[in-house]
Amino acid sequence: MGRPAEGCDMRIVMGAQNCGFGPVSELVAVSRPLGGHERVFVGDGVAAVFARRNADAFDTVHDTGGMTRKAAAEVTDDLVRGSDHVISVMDAELVLRSVVARRPVTMVDSLFSFWQLTQPLAGIHERCATLPLSGFPAADQHLGGLSPHERVVAAHLLATHSVVQNFPGVAERAREFAALGVGPRMHRTGSITDSEGLRAVACVPAPEHDLLVNVGGFKNFLLDFGVNDDYMRLLHRWLPDLLRDWPRFRRVLVCGGPFGEGREQTVSAAGGTADCRLLRQRELLQVAASTPDQLLAPGLTALHESIALGRLPLAIHEQHYAHVFTMRALHGTRFGRMGSRFSDVVPGHPLPEDDLAGTVALVELAGRIRNDEELYARYRRTFNERIEHYVSLTPPQRQHGVEELAALLGGEAVHDVMTGILGTPRAA
């Protein structure tokens, strides 16, 4: 690969966990201020879709989708070996490839307290300490007994720097890491968001929409467009009823990954329209800044963006287990208490306390509700009750909801943290 392009300080290879838009949107937020370096994205799937959609955040985008696994690995390894630094947002494999290539690597994580361990942290640390560096296959096999969640934790232990976004439980897990006596340099931050883009939409025009429904990237290790998508099918059934039940919402924008790459559509009912499409990140920030009422799949990045814009959204029903975790952790806030939950529809429905099994259960529940007239009627009614409470909030109540989230989730600016790690000059 050679050295960085003339005028660039470092060549930084970047990737994100291929799980919804949260990780890759955080990568974009980290990347944008690093324009003095050569920023190289590598990845596939929904992460590559988002990176291509926001290609101005990178100097080069390498989409490995469509390649064989072997070819994609060779491209990634070649890029990593030719880098000066690697930044991974929750992509454990990219960290492992960087360690094997003996490149400095920063692991960025907004879900640090979420990862579930089935074995002691000390045992995972010991396995990391004895990691073979002869090649990726040997290193990967050495970590073979770890669950996907434990591999993310192992990636933190292996990384040169660990950058974690503040959230309930983060301080406790950070202390567990510190008790090991050795490990990465850990840095706690506030919002991992596009601060420059947020500042640019501080002064907004009159709203084009009455309601924003942000469903996020949706696609992850189980969910996909046309596969295990009962949640989206339920949402599609509900959209005409939203327009019928709420005449105040004449112009609705439904934004997210399921509506990208030729899947745009418009739903009309009762004189209102719901336009379903995927926007570029900064276009979405513009809409979020100007639209008075917002429904939000409870992903942390989108929530942090709402906080920065001074908007209190209403959480819609959980797509996957991480959303359940988030809503439980924020239950003490107005946002957490007023959010929609599938437990409103089917109280007492068993939910396995596991990422995969819990997500499978949520998919099955969405399918039951969509296909059962009685359950769907309850879904519609309870959803309307949540919306009615939300739209009745006064401006001071909404502002208080924003402020309590900001106080709970605040921390050092991520760009300041990355400046310290990379020695990046501050932007003028």
Solvent accessible surface area in square Angstrom, and as a share of the most:
residue,aa,sasa,rsa
1,M,109,0.48
2,G,54,0.52
3,R,166,0.61
4,P,19,0.12
5,A,54,0.42
6,E,180,0.81
7,G,76,0.73
8,C,38,0.23
9,D,85,0.44
10,M,39,0.17
11,R,14,0.05
12,I,0,0.00
13,V,0,0.00
14,M,0,0.00
15,G,1,0.01
16,A,7,0.06
17,Q,43,0.19
18,N,65,0.33
19,C,32,0.19
20,G,11,0.10
21,F,21,0.09
22,G,28,0.27
23,P,10,0.06
24,V,0,0.00
25,S,8,0.05
26,E,2,0.01
27,L,0,0.00
28,V,0,0.00
29,A,3,0.02
30,V,5,0.03
31,S,0,0.00
32,R,29,0.10
33,P,35,0.22
34,L,0,0.00
35,G,48,0.46
36,G,39,0.38
37,H,3,0.01
38,E,24,0.11
39,R,23,0.08
40,V,2,0.01
41,F,0,0.00
42,V,7,0.04
43,G,18,0.17
44,D,57,0.29
45,G,25,0.24
46,V,4,0.02
47,A,1,0.01
48,A,1,0.00
49,V,31,0.18
50,F,14,0.06
51,A,0,0.00
52,R,104,0.38
53,R,76,0.28
54,N,2,0.01
55,A,46,0.36
56,D,101,0.52
57,A,1,0.00
58,F,11,0.05
59,D,80,0.42
60,T,52,0.30
61,V,44,0.25
62,H,57,0.26
63,D,49,0.26
64,T,8,0.05
65,G,41,0.39
66,G,90,0.87
67,M,83,0.37
68,T,93,0.54
69,R,193,0.70
70,K,149,0.63
71,A,35,0.27
72,A,21,0.17
73,A,23,0.18
74,E,94,0.42
75,V,43,0.25
76,T,18,0.11
77,D,32,0.16
78,D,65,0.34
79,L,5,0.03
80,V,0,0.00
81,R,145,0.53
82,G,18,0.17
83,S,2,0.01
84,D,25,0.13
85,H,9,0.04
86,V,0,0.00
87,I,0,0.00
88,S,0,0.00
89,V,0,0.00
90,M,3,0.01
91,D,36,0.18
92,A,22,0.17
93,E,70,0.32
94,L,7,0.03
95,V,0,0.00
96,L,4,0.02
97,R,18,0.07
98,S,0,0.00
99,V,26,0.15
100,V,21,0.12
101,A,27,0.21
102,R,160,0.58
103,R,75,0.27
104,P,51,0.32
105,V,1,0.01
106,T,0,0.00
107,M,0,0.00
108,V,0,0.00
109,D,0,0.00
110,S,3,0.02
111,L,31,0.15
112,F,0,0.00
113,S,22,0.14
114,F,8,0.03
115,W,11,0.04
116,Q,61,0.27
117,L,50,0.25
118,T,118,0.69
119,Q,52,0.23
120,P,100,0.63
121,L,20,0.10
122,A,60,0.47
123,G,33,0.32
124,I,0,0.00
125,H,37,0.16
126,E,102,0.46
127,R,69,0.25
128,C,11,0.07
129,A,70,0.55
130,T,74,0.43
131,L,20,0.10
132,P,48,0.30
133,L,66,0.33
134,S,104,0.67
135,G,20,0.19
136,F,29,0.12
137,P,105,0.66
138,A,36,0.28
139,A,0,0.00
140,D,46,0.24
141,Q,149,0.66
142,H,58,0.26
143,L,5,0.03
144,G,49,0.48
145,G,56,0.54
146,L,12,0.06
147,S,37,0.24
148,P,105,0.66
149,H,17,0.08
150,E,1,0.00
151,R,60,0.22
152,V,6,0.04
153,V,0,0.00
154,A,1,0.00
155,A,3,0.02
156,H,0,0.00
157,L,15,0.07
158,L,32,0.16
159,A,5,0.04
160,T,63,0.36
161,H,18,0.08
162,S,0,0.00
163,V,0,0.00
164,V,0,0.00
165,Q,1,0.00
166,N,25,0.13
167,F,7,0.03
168,P,44,0.27
169,G,31,0.30
170,V,0,0.00
171,A,26,0.20
172,E,88,0.40
173,R,33,0.12
174,A,17,0.13
175,R,149,0.55
176,E,89,0.40
177,F,12,0.05
178,A,77,0.60
179,A,90,0.70
180,L,43,0.21
181,G,65,0.62
182,V,96,0.55
183,G,47,0.45
184,P,21,0.13
185,R,162,0.59
186,M,54,0.24
187,H,38,0.17
188,R,107,0.39
189,T,0,0.00
190,G,2,0.02
191,S,41,0.27
192,I,0,0.00
193,T,11,0.06
194,D,3,0.02
195,S,49,0.32
196,E,88,0.40
197,G,1,0.01
198,L,18,0.09
199,R,163,0.59
200,A,78,0.61
201,V,8,0.05
202,A,80,0.62
203,C,126,0.76
204,V,55,0.32
205,P,88,0.55
206,A,83,0.64
207,P,55,0.35
208,E,126,0.56
209,H,17,0.08
210,D,29,0.15
211,L,1,0.00
212,L,3,0.02
213,V,0,0.00
214,N,15,0.07
215,V,0,0.00
216,G,25,0.24
217,G,3,0.03
218,F,5,0.02
219,K,53,0.22
220,N,17,0.08
221,F,105,0.44
222,L,38,0.19
223,L,1,0.00
224,D,40,0.21
225,F,59,0.24
226,G,52,0.50
227,V,83,0.48
228,N,59,0.30
229,D,18,0.09
230,D,34,0.18
231,Y,13,0.05
232,M,8,0.04
233,R,113,0.41
234,L,2,0.01
235,L,5,0.02
236,H,57,0.26
237,R,79,0.29
238,W,1,0.00
239,L,0,0.00
240,P,27,0.17
241,D,11,0.06
242,L,0,0.00
243,L,0,0.00
244,R,128,0.47
245,D,46,0.24
246,W,33,0.12
247,P,93,0.58
248,R,128,0.47
249,F,3,0.01
250,R,72,0.26
251,R,109,0.40
252,V,2,0.01
253,L,0,0.00
254,V,0,0.00
255,C,2,0.01
256,G,3,0.03
257,G,2,0.02
258,P,14,0.09
259,F,1,0.01
260,G,0,0.00
261,E,94,0.42
262,G,69,0.67
263,R,82,0.30
264,E,91,0.41
265,Q,80,0.36
266,T,83,0.48
267,V,24,0.14
268,S,79,0.51
269,A,14,0.11
270,A,70,0.54
271,G,76,0.73
272,G,1,0.01
273,T,53,0.31
274,A,0,0.00
275,D,43,0.22
276,C,1,0.01
277,R,79,0.29
278,L,11,0.05
279,L,21,0.10
280,R,120,0.44
281,Q,9,0.04
282,R,74,0.27
283,E,84,0.38
284,L,27,0.13
285,L,2,0.01
286,Q,62,0.28
287,V,20,0.11
288,A,11,0.08
289,A,9,0.07
290,S,13,0.08
291,T,0,0.00
292,P,56,0.36
293,D,8,0.04
294,Q,7,0.03
295,L,2,0.01
296,L,6,0.03
297,A,7,0.05
298,P,0,0.00
299,G,25,0.24
300,L,11,0.05
301,T,9,0.05
302,A,22,0.17
303,L,0,0.00
304,H,2,0.01
305,E,17,0.08
306,S,6,0.04
307,I,21,0.11
308,A,61,0.47
309,L,31,0.15
310,G,39,0.38
311,R,68,0.25
312,L,4,0.02
313,P,1,0.00
314,L,0,0.00
315,A,0,0.00
316,I,2,0.01
317,H,3,0.01
318,E,13,0.06
319,Q,5,0.02
320,H,34,0.15
321,Y,10,0.04
322,A,13,0.10
323,H,10,0.04
324,V,9,0.05
325,F,44,0.18
326,T,3,0.02
327,M,2,0.01
328,R,123,0.45
329,A,33,0.26
330,L,1,0.00
331,H,104,0.46
332,G,61,0.59
333,T,9,0.05
334,R,46,0.17
335,F,0,0.00
336,G,0,0.00
337,R,117,0.43
338,M,8,0.04
339,G,0,0.00
340,S,0,0.00
341,R,36,0.13
342,F,4,0.02
343,S,62,0.40
344,D,34,0.18
345,V,0,0.00
346,V,20,0.11
347,P,96,0.60
348,G,78,0.75
349,H,52,0.23
350,P,106,0.67
351,L,41,0.20
352,P,57,0.36
353,E,99,0.44
354,D,61,0.32
355,D,22,0.11
356,L,97,0.48
357,A,40,0.31
358,G,0,0.00
359,T,0,0.00
360,V,53,0.30
361,A,11,0.08
362,L,8,0.04
363,V,12,0.07
364,E,108,0.48
365,L,5,0.03
366,A,0,0.00
367,G,9,0.09
368,R,114,0.42
369,I,0,0.00
370,R,63,0.23
371,N,105,0.54
372,D,59,0.31
373,E,119,0.53
374,E,122,0.55
375,L,16,0.08
376,Y,10,0.04
377,A,53,0.41
378,R,68,0.25
379,Y,6,0.02
380,R,70,0.26
381,R,128,0.47
382,T,16,0.09
383,F,1,0.00
384,N,30,0.15
385,E,96,0.43
386,R,56,0.20
387,I,1,0.01
388,E,106,0.47
389,H,89,0.40
390,Y,2,0.01
391,V,25,0.14
392,S,75,0.48
393,L,14,0.07
394,T,63,0.37
395,P,108,0.68
396,P,93,0.58
397,Q,69,0.31
398,R,44,0.16
399,Q,83,0.37
400,H,97,0.43
401,G,0,0.00
402,V,8,0.05
403,E,90,0.40
404,E,41,0.18
405,L,0,0.00
406,A,45,0.35
407,A,89,0.69
408,L,71,0.35
409,L,2,0.01
410,G,36,0.35
411,G,54,0.52
412,E,98,0.44
413,A,55,0.42
414,V,10,0.06
415,H,36,0.16
416,D,45,0.23
417,V,8,0.05
418,M,1,0.01
419,T,24,0.14
420,G,64,0.62
421,I,25,0.13
422,L,17,0.08
423,G,60,0.57
424,T,6,0.03
425,P,95,0.60
426,R,165,0.60
427,A,77,0.60
428,A,154,1.20
